C-alpha cells in the first residue's frame, strides 16, 4: 500500500458512508480545508488525528501510519496532463 492507495480508500469510504469533508474535519478537530488537504495527501496528520480518521472510515493500520508521513509531491502520479499555453502549441 502507498499513500496514493490511502487517498483512494479515503475517498471511497467517504462516499460509501455518506460523509462530507466537514463531517470528518469536525471529528479530527481541524478546519475542513486542512483536513481535506491532509486526507488527499498534502499534509501529515498527528497519530491521534490519523487514528480518528482510521476508525471513522474503517482504514487499516498501514493506512493510519501512512497518514502520518510527511508528503512529497514527487511520489504521486499526475492525475491530468499539464496545462499548455497557446505558445506551447
N, C-alpha and C positions, 0 to 999 in steps of 0.2 A: 504494500500500500504506500502511496506517496501523497503529498499534500493536495495535488490535483484530484486524486480519488476521494479525499476527505471532503473537498469542496462539492464535488458531485453528490456525495452521500448526504451532505448537509442540505443541499437544495432539494433533493428528492424527499428527504424526511420532512422538511419544512412544508412542502406541498402536500405530502400524504397526510400530515397531521393537521393541515389547515391553519398553520401558524403564519403570522406576519413577522417581519423583521422586528417591529416594535414590541411584539409579544416576547420574543427571545431576549431583546435588549433589556426589558424590564426584569427578567429573571437574572440576567448577567449583572445588572446594576450599572450599565453604561448607556450612552446615547445610542439611538437607532443607527446613526451614521457610523459610529465607531464599531459597533457590534457587527454591522453588515460588512464593513471592510475587513474586520478580523475573520469573520466566517468565510469570506471569499478569498482569504489567503494573503491579505495585505498587512496584517498586524499579528503580533504574537499575543496570546492570552495568558493570564496567570493560570496556575494549576487549578485554583478554585473556580475560575470562570470556565475553563475548559471542561472540568468535571460537571459543572452545572449544565452546560450545553450537551455534553455527552449523555447525561441522564434524560434530559428533556427530549433529545432527538433519537435516543437509542443507539448511540455510537459506541463502538468498541474501544478497548483500552489503547490500541495503537493510534486510533484517530484522535483520542483525547491528548495523547502525547504529542502528536504532530501539530495540534492546535497551539501548542506552547512554543514551537520553534520560531525563531526569527526568520521571516520570509526573505527570499532573494528573488528578484524579478526574473533572472535568467533561467530559473528552474521550470517555469510554467510555459507550456506551449501557447503559441499565439492563437487566439480564437478567430480572428478575421484577418484578411490581407491588409497590409499597410495602406493608409490613405495616400494617394498620389496627387500631387498638384498638377495643374494644367501644363506646367513647364516640364514635367517628367514624361509627358506623352510624346 
